[in-house]
Amino acid sequence: MEQPWNRLRFALCFCAWLVGGGSSVLAGAGISLSLVWSASSDPSVAGYRVHYGEGSRQYTRKLDARNSASVEVPNLTPGTTYYFAVTAYNGHDVESHPSNEISVTTPGVAPGLYSGLFSAADALNPGQAGSLRLPLSAALGAGNSWPLFVPSSAGQGLLAGWLSFKTETNSDIGGTITWIKPPDPKSAYESGGVTNVSEVLGSAYVAGPHRAVLFGERPNFEALFGGGDLANDFAKSCVMRSASQAVGSSANDFAMNFSTATGMFRGKVADPTSGLDYAFAGAVLQKLNFGSGFVLVPGHSGRMVLTP
């Protein structure tokens, strides 16, 4: 006859939330999964164990959640279906039968550092650009989608839209976003405000210790600047002086620092028309073999591109 202890399985029901795909996870690490279940009302329950594996009712791994009714399962492989069940145990370490089973398929894109480019001209103010620091991790929904929402400008502006994470030939992130920045006469940049609806393009970034992460082994590249309140578009011929530094190839009018760890870059460039120095920053999109960002020109900032 079945003991009352074993009937705990009927009280154990649980659901799952995926947490992964964000740039807070270094390339090579796994995806994490958060599991939550309904705790048993039996006072003799001392704790819970999560059993899981890649086959239904074929559990090859387990985690002890102790007396918590939730646990985070780390280092799961992208694009893989896992099966989970929970057991309860008492003070003598006797386990109940497994709970109902659930299955979860992890997102098919490997976690890593992602750098993005806003690549569409605003219908009202062509050539505008700007900078927002985005969250470093996100929960992915069905179809590897991310409901992006970032408040800005002290809560008066926002960046919002749906992004999708897909491993494709030329990109890993896509979607459409709306970027709203209210007018601010005290702001040095975009004081009239921004209302952009833009397509998003992003690429996974694979870190490396040398210049190959930028444009392969080519030491020379072009930096193109245009749009915004620049008097004229212009280009600079540049050379990588080291793995993390680049300079202008013919004059002291361009300097750039490049992070091989994150794929981000920043620097200063001299405008040949005005003679003024402007700061710029951006990110490398390895799958497209170019970098893109913004140049901070007072009034309306412009766009810049790095190309081999």
Beta strands, then each sheet from edge to edge (+ up, - down):
strand 1: 14-19
strand 2: 31-37
strand 3: 45-53
strand 4: 61-66
strand 5: 70-76
strand 6: 81-90
strand 7: 102-105
strand 8: 113-118
strand 9: 145-152
strand 10: 157-165
strand 11: 173-181
strand 12: 194-205
strand 13: 220-226
strand 14: 234-240
strand 15: 245-248
strand 16: 254-258
strand 17: 264-270
strand 18: 277-285
strand 19: 290-295
strand 20: 302-307
sheet 1: 1+ 2- 5+
sheet 2: 4+ 3- 6+ 7-
sheet 3: 8+ 12- 11+ 10- 9+
sheet 4: 13+ 14- 15+ 16- 17+ 18- 19+ 20- 13+
end
